């Protein structure tokens, strides 16, 4: 046992001057995460995020990386938003984007095409691009 400590005591009980440094359980988010969440809760913040996704998707496609993720980003959608739009679980979208589902069924392709507002052929090409990468 460390000198000055008794069984069951915390550091802040023995050294009260450290109490202001102790973690506040009500503030578990980092300041940046909190500011980001506050910004994304506003219409302007949501528009900024959508525009950033579109720009990233366009950049990926212009460099020959026309995967499903690039297609989704080019449409300005997050995985969560696409999941809600097409009715597929978000983890399944992640597996599709990472090339872990090389041959999705027709219903999945149609749902993705509908959610993205593109043709089934474009979705299939994007998935094949992601599998090859």
N, C-alpha and C positions, 0 to 999 in steps of 0.2 A: 504494500500500500504506500502511496506517495505521502510524504510528511505533510501534515496540515489537513489531510482529507480523512473523513470518517466514512465508514461504509454507508452507501446510499446517497452521499452528497454529490451535488453537481458542481461543476467548475464555478458557476455564477453564485452559488451559495457560499463558497469559500472565498472567492475573489469578486465581491459585489461590483467593483469598478469595471468588470467586463460585461456587466448586464446590458449596457447600451449596445454592445457589439453582438449580443446573442441574436439569433435568427428570430424574427417575428413570424409566427406561423400564419398570420393573416396576410402576410406579404410574401407568398411563395414564388411569385413571378418575378423575373428579373425586370429591371426598369425598361429595358428595350422591348421586351415582350409585351409589357403592359402598354407602352406607347403604341406599338404596332397594332395591338388588339383594339385600342381606342380609335386609331386612325381607320382601321378596316371596318369599324362599326359605322362610319360615316359614308354617305353616298360618294363624296369626293375620293375618299380612300379606296373604296371598292372600284371606282373607275380607274384610279391610278394602278391598282393591282391588275385589273383586266388589261389595260394598255401595256403594262410591263410584260405580261404573259404573251400577248400578241407579238410584241417586238422580239421576244426571245424565240418564239416559235418560228417567226419569219427568218431570223438569223440562222437558226438551226437548219431550216430547209434550204436556205441559200448556200449553206456549206455542205449540202448533200446528205444531211441527216434528217431525212423525211420520215422518221419513225412515228409511231402512234403518239408518243409524248409530244413531239414537235407539232403534229397535227392538232392535238388538243390545245397546246399552248397558243398556236396560231389562231385558234378559234376564241382565245381569251378565257378559257375555262380551267379551273382547278380540277384535280381528280375528284374532289367532293362534289363539285358542281356537275361534272360529267356523270358521275355516279347517279346523282339525283335525276338528271335529264334522261338517262337511258335505262335506269332501273337495274343496273348491275352493281354488285357490291364493290366498294372502293378497293379492297385487297385484290379482287380479281382484275380490276383495271391496272393495278400496279404490276401484277404478274404478266398481263398482256403487254404492257409498255416495256417491261424488262426482258421480253423474249422467252419467258418461261412457259407460255402457252402458244406453241408454234402453229397449231391448227384449231382455231376456235370454230365452234359450230355456226351454222347459218343464222340462227336466232341472235347470237351474240354480235355477229357482224352487222346484222340489220339494226339492232338496238344502238350500236355505236354510231352507225351512219346517221340514224335519226337524231341521236343526241348531238352529234357534231354538225349536222346539216350538210353532209357531203355524201357522195356515192359509196356504195358497198365496195366497189373496186378500189376506190381511194383508200378506204380503211384497210382492206386486205393488203394492198401494196405497202402501206405504212407498217403493218404488223410484220410482213415479210422482211422489210428493211430492218426492223428492230431485232428480228431473230438472227439475221446475218451479221449484225454488228458485234 
